Amino acid sequence: MKKHFIFLSILLFLFTFSCKKTDQPVKQVSKAEKDSTYQLLPAPEWSNNATIYEVNLRQYTPEETIKAFIPHISRLKKLGIDILWIMPPYPIGVEKRKGTMGSPYSISDYTAINPDMGTIEDFKTLVDTVHASGMKILLDWVGNHTSFDHKWTKTHPEWYTKDSLGNITHPKGTDWTDVADLNYDNKEMRKAMISAMEFWIKKTDIDGYRCDVAGFVPNDFWSEAISDLEKIKPVFMLAEWEDPSLHKAGFHMTYGWEFHHIMNEIAQGKMSPKAIDTFLQKDYNRFPPEAYRMNFITNHDENSWNGTIKERMGDAADAMAVLAFTIQGMPLVYSGQEAGLNKRLSFFDKDQIDWSDLSKSKFYHKLLDLHHRNVALWNGNYGAKAVKLKTDNDNIYVFTRKKDGAQIIVFLNLSGEKQRFNIVGETLTDYHFVNIFTGKDKKLSEWTKGVQEMKPWEYLVLEK
């Protein structure tokens, strides 16, 4: 783990003033707030400071089974995880299959478990174990398409999109040639899809869904489906998409894809840290304050198709993780990330995660624990907005988040070179702050003596 050096010129802080007037954002009204018809489904209260972890069952253990994964639950709880998102455990189609095992997102039966992974009873045991650990569980749902050998293709071919010759076709504009596109103009298909979603809640008591390519499915379907699911139990819904309208349709959290790509670009020297400010302002204007946004430095798509964290972010990886986990949004950890995963996991074949070195877990535990206990970092409007502190060096990014007496200050050198800087025109009170990685506790004025200097990609997180 990097050593963290702390800085800020003591002359830049006037300790006789309160932070209330100088480090709070100017109140602005988002476009969503201006729309009086924009009504959000409240997120379950347990999610207000939750963190999330993506479980790639196929690659998690040599056995690739549900039973083999269950012993990892206690470790993930200790890591600081609240929600387990389980990648699709359903039977995979054989027709037009890619690779030796096929895509987990080519579903041949929505209400069964892939026999290679176990049984529905095994999955029920998984859910019960997760709940007994005080965690929640989301099931990956693939609503846009099925495999070409799903029973619906034979019993209800009218439920699918057809080409000019009348043949069932794959989703237009994609290379997903192993899956058959569903036709959401068909009301009976919609009813069958909702019934299948209800099945897992009634049968196994899952807590919600992560919905694959949610933007490919009409919003009015999601509204109807989520409303029906809510009649069974309060659910948490995550959309793999980045559109405010999905929150209006009932989703609680959407992907932070744009912010993720910005972090990649900054890490590669292709974009200035100023892009963070532009993004945050745009995101606030687009999304309602209650909306949860999910931040990540990797996931199954990024890892398999665009490269490992090391490939995409290089030496900037830890700094980007600090940024993703402390800026507003719910932090995501992908399978193997806490073990320093540095290989692209095959998408269509077996490819085992190496669990031999879990030393990276300490780094992520510090960040996840901070997210839990510090109300300023909580999700949606349960937390506080990030307020940038101005510096005289564009490569240095400093921000604070403050709420109900809790506060953090984050310092990031978002460049591959050593940087010197000063904070410009800011006034903060001289509270005690702790370096979350070292545990050192000092008054702010003691942390900020002398000219400030940061090593390449260095970071510091101070907590009041």
Beta strands, then each sheet from edge to edge (+ up, - down):
strand 1: 52-55
strand 2: 83-86
strand 3: 136-141
strand 4: 145-147
strand 5: 179-181
strand 6: 208-211
strand 7: 236-239
strand 8: 253-255
strand 9: 292-295
strand 10: 330-334
strand 11: 387-389
strand 12: 396-403
strand 13: 406-413
strand 14: 419-421
strand 15: 432-435
strand 16: 441-443
strand 17: 452-454
strand 18: 459-463
sheet 1: 1+ 2+ 3+ 6+ 7+ 8+ 9+ 10+ 1+
sheet 2: 4+ 5-
sheet 3: 11+ 12- 13+ 18- 15+ 16-
sheet 4: 14+ 17-
end
